[in-house]
């Protein structure tokens, strides 16, 4: 876990990265929040980041992600400031599952292209899906290629160049990791009514090639929160905070976050 502290902070942003990546890919976004007066807390999720090769791309259970986010949240509380949870893709799924299970006291939630379904271009065939259920019992640590490319995630050439030279970018995941992801998506839908009534900004890349945006819309339609906003960024790929239009995405997000801070810190 790492912390970046702002001068005269308004709140703390706890950020949760997506699958295959790590906190180092969020330098631009971290600096934007910091300059706007927000502390930022972020770590690498288990099985990702700078860890031993035999651990990369594997978890035994999705709950280790929830436990990690809860620990970052507890660290955020030490500042005695409002806390915002921001998750991208699988990180957004993790934020949802954490809120469903832990009912954390936060001022708002920001979801970036949440993984609530896998896009058809990247989802396994019915045969492979069935086979993975068997392999999950026999050899859960067996790795398989994610089928993802950096070019699917963003059109930002600067980010793509970083990714092509990033030794921490996860290219293979275990059978158990895949099955846990699918199960967690199912649990997110099943437990949708367990979400506390917290303001939520749900954003989606309109040209996402990694997650199934229609499943995201299906999830959004079932939400019963009193304050929830859906924003689809037309033409943007999966990583909306990395796209060439990211300044516009950030300003929109900041406006939402600040409109939901307590009046004494706005």
Protein Blocks (a to p, Z undefined) as FASTA:
>chain_A
ZZdddehifbdcdddddehiafklmmmmmmmmmmnopacdddddehiajddfklgopafb
fklmmmmmmmmmmmmmmnopacddddehjlmmmmmmmmmmnopacfbdcdehiafbdcfk
lpccfklmmmmmmmmmmmmmbccdehiafklmpmcfklmmmmmmmmkbcfbdcfklmmmm
mmmmmmmmmmmmmpccddddddddfkbckbcfklmmmmmmmpccfbdcddddehiafklm
lgmklmmmmmmmmmmmmmmgcfklZZ
